[in-house]
């Protein structure tokens, strides 16, 4: 008789929304599939499910997953996931924080999943936050980490914090973050295409286009950016500001519609969710990320890879992407004046823009290749599956 064929190990990735699975994790999911895993994803349903399934990856819709602050929904999501894991009997569950990283790890342990991995995309508490907030966030993180076998941490600054709150060092692995450098490459966009995109934004050859990418929430620093912009525009009438990203009404800090309307009336261009972001990066001259909190910001990596100087807040994650004075400028968070001054300095200095953008592209080539992230993750899976009794 021929030897029995061992089935492919099943790997389940859990996020809150389907957009994260397709746009943020998509290349990784394909790489895991190509490495021989049966890849299943779980999140709230949405318009990106078809794209996930087109990659040859199964998707399971979660009825109770939500970005909103809703503890009762989170408890229901935990129960829903536990039932799913008991039904699927996966070999590995890989969760992504914030919320699925907590209830997903607990659900997986409760369902006796053999291998549980979590990616820490950035702890949702900072040293300047209140004692109460830090106690809640760190307490939940420690509880959930007790259920995992490996913690893949994007930001080096989070490693010490996790160890300090009691997560064993043996569980912690620095992951970093990465992007598709072949996709985010300025040479892939022709000068004619760049000029056409800029013309569509109302920008001429000598105008300077400043861009930002991200969900329309206060945490991304949009209020400060919009407050800083009139001063930039007054000094440089040829400057243009475009903001790319969807509204996020489920979030408590969603940017108010009145703020968007007022900025739009003053000439700020809101483009919403777009799938031609590479062309839009190519049309920019300066990139801005004014966030209060980041893990390891993907948009800033993409902008750097596209040869753009980056103005970012001096916070965890941004400090790992931007080398102050070399690839961009770091400014204090929640400081519209400093933000405006940094943007103005680059808007008015084409030579500095070129030098910083060139240095940023080189840094991206050295440090931001998504293949490294994939290799570390696959090595973690292999290590966990090699333990006795790890296969279901």
PEURPE-V644990 format. One record per run of one state. SS is the DSSP state (H for helix, E for strand, L for the rest). FROM is the first residue (numbers start at 1). TO is the last residue. If there is no record, write none. Layout:
SS_FROM_TO, SS_FROM_TO
//
This chain:
L_1_9, E_10_14, L_15_17, H_18_24, L_25_25, H_26_34, L_35_37, E_38_43, L_44_48, H_49_54, L_55_57, E_58_61, L_62_70, H_71_88, L_89_91, E_92_96, L_97_98, H_99_110, L_111_114, E_115_120, L_121_130, H_131_145, L_146_149, E_150_153, L_154_155, H_156_164, L_165_168, H_169_171, E_172_174, L_175_178, E_179_179, L_180_185, H_186_188, L_189_190, H_191_200, L_201_207, E_208_213, L_214_215, E_216_217, H_218_220, L_221_221, H_222_235, L_236_238, E_239_244, L_245_246, E_247_247, L_248_253, E_254_254, L_255_256, H_257_265, L_266_268, E_269_272, L_273_276, H_277_283, L_284_285, E_286_289, L_290_297, H_298_305, L_306_308, E_309_313, L_314_317, H_318_321, L_322_323, E_324_324, L_325_327, E_328_331, L_332_335, H_336_347, L_348_349, H_350_367, L_368_368, E_369_369, H_370_385, L_386_392
//
